[in-house]
Amino acid sequence: MTAYTGTVLIGAANGGLGEEHTVLGSYTFGAEVENTDTITWTGILGSNEKRIVGFRVFGTELDTNATPTATFIVGTEDDDNGLLTTKGGAVGLQNSLAGQLSYFGDGALIGTITNDGNIVLTVTAATATGASSGTIYVEATLKGV
């Protein structure tokens, strides 16, 4: 297992009640990801309580094989799949964008209040043919409570 650290491009603003904002993080990989690897965007969600009203992950597919085997989840330090439940690492053909993946959040944390600060992507099954380079992005929409 390798623990990677993502880059926070737009971090959480500690806004007031009802204020909505979007956070964005990226990770550019130069080697194939493997089963149990993690990418953590430290502090991207901030420290105040907020409601997570939306989430998506997008970018370069993780598994470029014609029959991909990689899967991943996305969550926080307290709920490892709370933002995105198990998804495949290559969905380019489903999105009409070969070589790209795009998923919207479907985890139990969507619509709930949290004070977790990190977003963590975990690879949960080995790649058949891992992408050797590319960038993956995480984006969350937060609302102050």
C-alpha positions, 0 to 999 in steps of 0.5 A, spaced: 500 500 500 502 506 498 499 513 501 499 519 496 497 526 498 493 530 493 493 537 492 488 542 495 486 547 489 480 550 492 479 549 500 473 549 504 471 556 506 469 557 513 462 560 511 456 562 515 449 559 516 447 557 509 453 559 505 454 554 499 461 553 496 465 548 492 472 545 494 476 542 489 482 537 489 487 534 484 492 528 484 497 527 478 500 520 478 506 518 475 505 510 476 500 505 476 495 505 482 495 498 486 490 495 490 489 498 497 493 505 495 490 511 498 490 518 495 488 523 501 486 531 500 488 533 507 484 539 510 480 540 504 473 539 507 475 544 513 474 544 520 467 547 521 461 543 521 458 543 514 452 539 510 455 535 504 450 537 498 454 534 492 460 530 490 464 528 484 470 524 482 473 525 475 479 525 471 483 520 468 481 512 468 485 508 473 485 502 469 486 502 461 485 495 460 479 493 455 476 489 461 478 493 467 478 490 474 480 496 478 475 499 483 475 504 488 471 508 494 471 515 496 470 518 503 473 521 509 477 519 515 471 516 519 467 513 513 471 510 507 465 510 502 461 515 505 462 520 498 462 514 493 461 507 494 465 502 490 466 504 482 470 501 477 476 504 475 475 505 467 468 508 465 471 512 459 466 508 454 460 509 458 461 517 458 463 517 451 470 520 453 475 514 452 480 514 457 476 518 463 472 517 469 466 521 472 462 519 478 457 523 482 457 521 489 452 516 492 455 515 499 451 515 506 454 522 507 451 526 501 446 530 505 449 529 512 452 534 516 460 532 518 466 535 521 471 531 517 476 535 514 479 530 509 477 526 503 480 519 501 480 515 495 482 508 496 483 503 491 479 497 493 481 492 487 487 491 483 488 494 476 488 489 470 492 495 466 493 501 471 494 508 467 501 510 468 500 517 468 494 522 469 490 526 473 484 525 478 480 530 481 475 530 487 470 536 488 465 537 493 459 542 494 458 544 502 453 548 505 454 551 512 450 549 518 
